[in-house]
């Protein structure tokens, strides 16, 4: 058999048809006539969404997600549930259907995209079909785009790093809706967004909070979702949040004082005000969700799980007796892997990473635009400084220091400013730019932002330097 069954040629080879790969390809299609090959190991586009738990939702408005050219979900206001009063959150089913539709109705009919699902990339412009076994070699005329570098871990396939007695009922969060009998209690393992979702789903479905035990290795800071609503109705909240961030930074005397101010002004939220969070992943919660989570009193903060036995759970700092009829729900997979950061533009390779905090999809679209419009690699890397995925509480400082500088550079570039104004994934640029001179309240907040932005940027750089 010959080494390659098929020889292909394209301008851009995109590895990964997840959210960032799709956002990048969408900009290429909009702004160039380039030919694109997209390869992906899954059977449909959308990346980890193909395996997300049944009740998963975006934790941010749909305006910040998807591809630039096509609206995702609805901008209606939820009238019930723990997100009521805020913009509806797209469900996993909606997102999966959205990406499939983008591929089938926009990308492939364009004549510029070839899509190879169920294919494994082998490096050096080579990939193999997992179904046919055929090997492919691609001649890439312009660049290879790595859209898998910041890959997401999937709870359904996560392998726990602790031992489990075979008699224990241990399930992933994906299996929660499939329970056929009523357990004596639920033990949720994991304090991140997945653990939050599991707890909220149980409470929403009438489970007594006394029957929920929540194993939390680290408490987390959360972003207040009301401040992330890209709607004229909530623009004041967004502006106040921005002013509060800048003023808190400008006035803070220390890092601990900064977080005190950020919480006091409603920028950041935490479940227990007596516990100092050590984690920040950029997740959002509504204030109603926070109220619900505080109903759970049996929160165990004794380190990582080491072993689950039939009648007890062994933690790093304690052993707890458990009911044999309890259901243990694994929510311990970290959503985003922490990878080594590298220049986004490097010769013939583009490695998609965040250039704005908590906005990987927007980042992919902006990186694609910069690739389309500018040629100097040093300039492109200068305005697209990569931001690591957050983990520790102080990563709020480190990541926002980079993000603020990126935003500052974009604001000084007229072409980029216009692109941001017109791009739906940006969310707020057009809303802020269209504030009426007669709107006294909003203009007063803009003045506060203007007065505090320079000292805030100086202080955040000072704090970031202390953390190195």
Residue, then its C-alpha position, 0 to 999 in steps of 0.5 A: x500500500x502506498x504511504x498516502x491514499x490521498x494528496x490534498x492541497x489547501x490554503x489553511x489547514x485547521x486542526x479542530x472543528x470545536x468552537x475556536x476552530x469554527x470561529x476562525x474558519x468563519x472569519x476566513x470565509x467572510x474576509x478572504x477567498x482562501x480554501x480551507x481544510x478542517x479536520x476533527x476527531x469527532x463525528x460532528x463539529x462543536x468539539x466537546x459539546x458533542x459529549x456535554x452533559x444533557x442539562x449543560x448551558x452556556x454560562x454567558x449570553x450567546x452573543x459571546x459564543x458561536x461564529x461571528x457571521x451567525x447568531x446563536x440562540x435567542x436574546x430573550x429574557x428568562x422569565x423563570x428559573x435561577x437565571x430569570x431576569x437575565x438573557x437566556x442561556x443556550x442549551x447544549x442541544x442548541x449549540x450542537x445543532x448550531x455548529x452542525x448547521x454552520x458546517x452544513x449550510x454555510x461552510x460546505x456550500x461555500x465551495x471553499x471548505x473541505x471537512x474531514x470528521x472522525x480523522x486523527x491529525x498526525x502532525x506535519x500536515x498528515x492525518x488519518x481517517x478513523x473510519x476508512x483507515x485512509x492516510x492523507x497528506x496536505x500541501x498547505x499553501x499558507x498556514x496550519x491552524x492549531x485549534x486544539x491547543x487549549x482543548x477542553x476535558x470532557x466529563x463523560x470520558x474523564x478518568x478520576x485520579x482516585x480509587x473507587x470501590x466497585x460496590x459504590x454507585x459512582x457516575x459522571x455528571x452526564x449520567x445524573x438524569x438517567x437515575x432510576x431509583x431515589x438515592x439516600x443522598x448525593x455526593x458531588x465531587x468538584x468545586x468548579x463550574x461542573x460541580x456548580x451545575x450539578x448542584x443547581x440541577x439537583x436543587x432545581x429538580x426538588x432535591x432537599x439540600x440536606x441530601x447534598x454533600x459537596x466536596x470542594x477542594x478549592x472555593x472559587x471566585x465567580x463573575x457576576x452574570x448580570x454584568x455580562x449582559x450585552x443588551x441596552x437594558x443592562x448596559x449600565x451594569x456593564x459600565x458600572x462593573x468596568x468602573x468598579x474594576x478600574x477604581x478598585x485597582x486604582x485604590x487597592x493597597x494590596x492584592x487582598x485589599x483588591x479582592x475585598x473591593x472587587x467583592x464589595x462592588x459586586x464584580x466578584x462573588x463567592x459562596x461563603x464569605x468566610x472562606x477565601x477562594x483560591x480558584x478563579x476559572x472565569x465562570x459566571x453565576x447569577x445572584x439567584x444561583x448563588x442564593x441556591x448554592x448557599x442552601x447547601x450547608x454540607x460543603x466539605x473542604x478537606x482537600x482532594x479525594x484519595x479513595x471512595x470506599x463502600x461506607x466512607x470517603x477518604x480525603x487528603x485531610x479527613x475521612x468521612x462516613x457515607x451512606x452506601x446508598x449514596x450516589x457519587x457524582x464525578x465533576x472533578x475534570x478541569x474544563x480547560x487544560x493548562x498548556x504551555x503558552x506560545x506565540x500565536x503567530x509563528x512562521x507557518x503555524x497559528x496556535x489559537x489561544x485567548x487574547x481576552x479573558x474568558x473569551x476564547x471564541x471571540x479570541x479565535x475570531x479576532x486572531x483570524x481577522x488579524x491574520x487576514x488583515x496584517x502581514x508583519x508577524x511581530x506586529x500581529x503577536x504584539x496586538x495578540x498577546x496570549x492569555x493563559x487559562x485561569x486557575x488560581x485566584x490571583x490569575x484574575x490579576x495576571x490575565x486581566x493585566x494582559x487583557x487590558x493591554x491587548x484592549x488598549x492596543x486595539x483601541x489605538x488601531x482605527x481598523x481594529x476598533x471598527x472591526x470590534x464595533x461590527x463584530x457580534x462576538x465583541x458584545x459591547x463595543x457598539x453599545x458603548x459607542x452609541x451612548x447618547x450624549x444626553x444619557x447623564x447616568x451612563x456618561x457619568x460612569x464613562x467619566x469615572x472609567x476615563x479617570x481611573x483607567x490609567x492608574x488602574x493599568x499601572x496598579x494591575x501591572x504592579x500587582x502582576x509583577x509581585x506574582x511572578 
